[in-house]
Amino acid sequence: MVKKRVGLLILNDDLNHIKFVTDVLSQTLGYHPTQAFQCANLIDKRGSYIVKEFDFKDKHKAELYRSVLINAGLITKIIPL
């Protein structure tokens, strides 16, 4: 049986600098600053990046993280994987 998953996607924008996105990811997701910077760099280079994955049954957790990231000023989506 295939488990359904969702991803927390962050989209690049022209307002937030990589340093800010790195800090938000580190504080919100608990990522080490190096890992947070790598994610922020991928968001900048690719235009978007899935920063965290969740089992579908934990979609509510993804929604909580998304709310925090939106409040910080990031553009996010929850997408099926």
Helices and strands as residue ranges (DSSP letters): E 5-11, H 18-29, H 33-46, E 48-55, G 56-58, H 59-71, E 75-80
